[in-house]
Amino acid sequence: MRIFSVNLSCGPRCKEWSVGAAVFLLGAAVSAFVVIHLDRMRTHDKLHVVQSVAHEHASRLHKHIDESMVLAYPIAAAIETGMDTQDFTFIADKLITHHPLIHEIALAPEGIITHIVPVKGNEKALGLDLLRHPEQKAEALLALKSGKLTLAGPIRLMQGGEGVVGRFPVFRKEDQTFWGFVLIVIKMPDLLHSAALGDLSAGGYRYELTRTYPNSKQVQIISASDPQPLDRPIRQRIAFPNADWTLSISPAAGWHDRWTIFFQSVLGILFSLLAGYIAKQYVELRNQRNALEHRVAERVTEISLTQNRLRLLLNTIPDLIWLKDTGGTYLLCNPMFERFFGAKETEIVGKSDYDFVDRELADFFRAKDRLAMEKHAPSVNEEWLTFTDDGHTALMETIKTPMIDETGNLVGILGIARDITERHTNETRIRQLTHLYAALSNCNKAIVRSSTPQELFDEVCRGIVSEEGMNMAWIGLVDPQSDLVRPVASYGDRFGYLEGIEISIREEIPSGNGPTGTAIRENRPYWCQDFMNDPATAPWHERGEAVGWQSSASLPFHLYGKPVGAFMVYSTKLNAFDPSSRELLIEMAMDISFAMENFDREAKRKAVEEDLIRTEKLLEEMSEAALIGGWEYDVKTGKGTWTKITARIHDMDPDAETTEQIGLSVYEGESLEKIKNAIHDAITRAMPYDLIVHMTTPAGNKKWVRTIGIPVIENGEVIRLRGSIQDITAQKATEDKVHWLAHFDSLTGLPNRTLLNDRLNYAIRIAYRNHTSVALLYLDLDHFKNINENLGHHIGDELLVQVALRIQSMIRESDTLSRQGGDEFMILLSGIDAEGAANVAEKLIESISQPYQIQSYELSITPSIGIALYPGDGTNFTTLSQAADAAMFRAKHNGRNRYCFFTPEMQARSARNLEIENALRHAVARDQLQIHYQPQISLSDGKLIGTEALLRWTHPELGAVSPDEFIPVAEESGQIVAIGDWVLRHALGQLKAWIDAGAEPFIMAVNLSAVQFRSPQLTQRVLEILEELALPPEHLELELTERIASENPLEAINIMNTLYDNGIRMSIDDFGTGYSSLSYLKQFKAYKLKIDQSFIHDVAQNPEDRTIVNTIIKMAHSLNMKTIAEGVETAEQLEILRAAGCDEVQGYYYEKPIPAQEFERKYVQSFRK
């Protein structure tokens, strides 16, 4: 019975496994058959492919050899007809040219090679006897015996390498006797390459090319892909004359694809297992389905009962409950939720929030749904909602929980919302009272901590706002003169509500009837529970609306019972002040009143104390001023007394006993001897003393003091000494500082001009006595101004300090380095001649010119040095410094970064420049300057297009002074700006006068100096002159030399762009003489390049000048600029310029610069409109 029950329970399981095993075995048998069949098909396909490949390569090999060997027939025929050697060479060359596979063609009469084409490289084969050579005899006799073309090889060639040789025996036509052989040789590597046997390995094949010897039948391997024997190869026979070759090929991977067979077998087994498993599972699932249908029926009944219970529960709960799917569509909701949407559940299910509320609120609901679903955790938030059924608004606490099914998949979101309006109201009230209590507590603490009313006011305002009870608070005090309430402290005024606010306490004006004015005037709190609708706040409604005020309170505070100000608080909530809040705010105002009275009493007390302290200090200061520090010494007892000030000077206790030993203990050395002698003379000879001595106090402080001692005499005897002592340490330090500043440079610490003067005079006296010389070097840094202007004076100062250190390292300790100011240094070298001075100057130039690392900048600068020698160039500081200065300027003029000795010519030049500078200062006022005008002519039509204004100066004593002489002096002395303005104003004024007189407008070109160009007011001055003259800016052309533009190209670009933007034309003067970069030139907003006259002067004779002129013109045109050539003096120059494409010219060929009257007569009058 037990066995029967076991079999019964095991029966279905055994049946399931039996079915699965049977299906597996059947699938395995089918899979094996398929795998074997597929392998046979692949092998058969591969056999056909290999046969095709073998046939193709064998045919190609046979074709190449056959095409080459057949050429022996025409050569043999030519020999039979009597072909000579020259004809053979010609024919062989042509054949080799058209058949590159042939390495050589040779003739072997009687079997001996006598002719070869080509000969080069084959010389060793000449003279070879084919019928006697041991390696070639057998093959040659075979060809001779057969009388046919034979192919031998591969054999080793006499000239090197291996090859195949075709031998064709030739017989004489008349008697058929043997004449010799025609040989055609093919190199073996060329042959194999032409047959592309190497491609077989790349194509996945192994191959073997063999030859069978005719007599021995021995097999020779000609070429093979590898030494291993082939697996069942496909053989292709290649028949040649008297030769038999075979090409064998087999797949490199074998005929069977083992991996494919393996994987197909594995797949077959897997398929069989899968089929068996599916069969087993099918039987098992069929059995389980019947059981599951029964269980489902039972579960449906249970779920129906549970749903009914849940529905009853949902309908009973007072909270809002709903369920959505992941897309936001409602699946169910309870009756409370129906009230929110104002619709029944049947109307809600299947729809979303967007069907019932506005888009903004629907987006908010959807965002909270997504948050809960993304976090996979409940999401809690509070939100004010308006119920559709009755329109009431409530604060709801909403919990949204993601719903997960049994498989862990998210299926929706469950929401529960509870009305917490009442709880929120209670919490808000409690929180507000808590904040107000905290603010009151802070106010009381502030009263204790604050030392001034302002501190208290700030703390009170900050406390009531910071505790989040109110939005803004401020305190105002009444101004007794104007009766206005002035805000003195505030907090929370983020929108400027108090800015410019006017509040009065006068009843007769509107600003006095507001909450604050009424509270102070009537001495009572004013509660404004609806700020925007209260008539009393009407003057401030606009301000309040911008900020959002809804409630305010104004509470007066007092000083001894009289209202002196008010405490105001504001809220953005209506009815913000309930009875509890009012009581707390009134108490806070009372605390402020209490504190105000305390502050007033404390202020009065401190005023009295300060008056007492001030009086005591005044008395003490007066005492100190009168007595300084007093002391008295009893000669008989040796003891003394002193005041507090004296003790303080000595850093000693004023109450301690004082003796002569203690008093003298602070002095040492010379100071001790001086005071001892003075005391001795005072006691013994009754001589008063007044000394300045140095002391070191017990505390280690070193001081300078002035001590005065007066003997007290009784009965003709000095019984005591009385005196005073004054600490003059600060005074002494000031005197030393003044002395240092008077003799040393504050930046570098070097001797200044005053100290250098003293030392030079001393050095001259020593040199005079010793009959030696003294050198004075004047050193100036080149272009130092650029560093100051571009990088700042702090970088320039640091550079000066480093330069000073380098100079000091180059000179002797006995020499003197002095800074004269700016970037100028003077070096005094004692006992040195011209050669030594030059040596020092060279070292200085080399050292100073090395790069400097200052902060993040690597700077380079060079010096210019002038050298003057005593006694030849001067005998005092003035003459030597002037001589060195003149030599330094000559060094700069000669190119900078060099030194120069003073010469008498420099002195004459310096005197001349000084004379010109002084005379030039009065040239404008005395009407000594004139403007001459030189016409500018267009080469296209020969018409006047403009004129250049050129300055001339005629002095009553100096005569006509060249601009080349006085313009540099004007730039150096700073007069060029005023002179430039004069030229600009008069030249443009003259142009305006000509235009007003009826002349056609033309361009007035005016030169700018470097100083003018760098002036910050340049653009402003030019525009002011144009505006004053009412002259359009396009009639003005400002000429700037290329040198000036290239000194600081970035600054030049900015200035030129500014002038261009104001309509003023810019041109580059003297072009070709500077070093401007083309990258900057194309950024200059200049419309014209003026070719320097140095290139024009020899343009007809000098090809280089002509090339330069052509280049400048082409370059200008490529940059959309015009060109004008200055200094044109001959017709030949003019024609060269016209041929080169120059746009405009000026020069003596047309006209020299002439005065305005003459220019008007010659040009302007003929240039009328």
Sequence and secondary structure as in RCSB ss.txt:
>XXXX:A:sequence
MRIFSVNLSCGPRCKEWSVGAAVFLLGAAVSAFVVIHLDRMRTHDKLHVVQSVAHEHASRLHKHIDESMVLAYPI
AAAIETGMDTQDFTFIADKLITHHPLIHEIALAPEGIITHIVPVKGNEKALGLDLLRHPEQKAEALLALKSGKLT
LAGPIRLMQGGEGVVGRFPVFRKEDQTFWGFVLIVIKMPDLLHSAALGDLSAGGYRYELTRTYPNSKQVQIISAS
DPQPLDRPIRQRIAFPNADWTLSISPAAGWHDRWTIFFQSVLGILFSLLAGYIAKQYVELRNQRNALEHRVAERV
TEISLTQNRLRLLLNTIPDLIWLKDTGGTYLLCNPMFERFFGAKETEIVGKSDYDFVDRELADFFRAKDRLAMEK
HAPSVNEEWLTFTDDGHTALMETIKTPMIDETGNLVGILGIARDITERHTNETRIRQLTHLYAALSNCNKAIVRS
STPQELFDEVCRGIVSEEGMNMAWIGLVDPQSDLVRPVASYGDRFGYLEGIEISIREEIPSGNGPTGTAIRENRP
YWCQDFMNDPATAPWHERGEAVGWQSSASLPFHLYGKPVGAFMVYSTKLNAFDPSSRELLIEMAMDISFAMENFD
REAKRKAVEEDLIRTEKLLEEMSEAALIGGWEYDVKTGKGTWTKITARIHDMDPDAETTEQIGLSVYEGESLEKI
KNAIHDAITRAMPYDLIVHMTTPAGNKKWVRTIGIPVIENGEVIRLRGSIQDITAQKATEDKVHWLAHFDSLTGL
PNRTLLNDRLNYAIRIAYRNHTSVALLYLDLDHFKNINENLGHHIGDELLVQVALRIQSMIRESDTLSRQGGDEF
MILLSGIDAEGAANVAEKLIESISQPYQIQSYELSITPSIGIALYPGDGTNFTTLSQAADAAMFRAKHNGRNRYC
FFTPEMQARSARNLEIENALRHAVARDQLQIHYQPQISLSDGKLIGTEALLRWTHPELGAVSPDEFIPVAEESGQ
IVAIGDWVLRHALGQLKAWIDAGAEPFIMAVNLSAVQFRSPQLTQRVLEILEELALPPEHLELELTERIASENPL
EAINIMNTLYDNGIRMSIDDFGTGYSSLSYLKQFKAYKLKIDQSFIHDVAQNPEDRTIVNTIIKMAHSLNMKTIA
EGVETAEQLEILRAAGCDEVQGYYYEKPIPAQEFERKYVQSFRK
>XXXX:A:secstr
 HHHHHHHHHHHHHHHHHHHHHHHHHHHHHHHHHHHHHHHHHHHHHHHHHHHHHHHHHHHHHHHHHHHHTTHHHH
HHHHHTT  HHHHHHHHHHHHHH TTEEEEEEEETTB  EEES TT GGGTT BTTT TTTHHHHHHHHHHTS E
EEEEEE TTSSEEEEEEEEEE TTT  EEEEEEEEEEHHHHHHHTTTHHHHHTTEEEEEEEE TTT  EEEEEES
SSS  SS EEEEEEETTEEEEEEEEETT SS HHHHHHHHHHHHHHHHHHHHHHHHHHHHHHHHHHHHHHHHHHH
HHHHHHHHHHHHHHHH SSEEEEEETTS EEEE HHHHHHHTS HHHHTT  GGGTS HHHHHHHHHHHHHHHHH
TS EEEEEEEE TTT  EEEEEEEEEEEE TTS EEEEEEEEEE HHHHHHHHHHHHHHHHHHHHHHHHHHHHH 
SSHHHHHHHHHHHHHHTTS SEEEEEEE TTT BEEEEEEE  TT TTTT   B  TTSGGGSSHHHHHHHHTS 
EEESSGGG GGGGGGHHHHHHHT  EEEEEEEEETTEEEEEEEEEESSTT   HHHHHHHHHHHHHHHHHHHHHH
HHHHHHHHHHHHHHHHHHHHHHHHHHHSSEEEEETTT EEEE HHHHHHTTS TTS EEHHHHHTT  HHHHHHH
HHHHHHHHHH   EEEEEEEE TTS EEEEEEEEEEEEETTEEEEEEEEEEE HHHHHHHHHHHHHHHB TTT  
B HHHHHHHHHHHHHHHHHHT  EEEEEEEETTHHHHHHHH HHHHHHHHHHHHHHHHHHS TTSEEEEEETTEE
EEEEET  HHHHHHHHHHHHHHHTS EEETTEEE   EEEEEEEETTS SSHHHHHHHHHHHHHHHHHTTSSSEE
E  HHHHHHHHHHHHHHHHHTTTTTTT EEEEEEEEEETTT  EEEEEEEEEEEETTTEEE HHHHHHHHHHHTT
HHHHHHHHHHHHHHHHHHHHHTTB   EEEEEE HHHHH TTHHHHHHHHHHHHT  GGGEEEEEEHHHHHHSHH
HHHHHHHHHHHTT EEEEEEETSS   HHHHTTS  SEEEE HHHHTTTTT HHHHHHHHHHHHHHHHTT EEEE
E   SHHHHHHHHHHT  EEESTTT   B HHHHIIIIIGGGB 
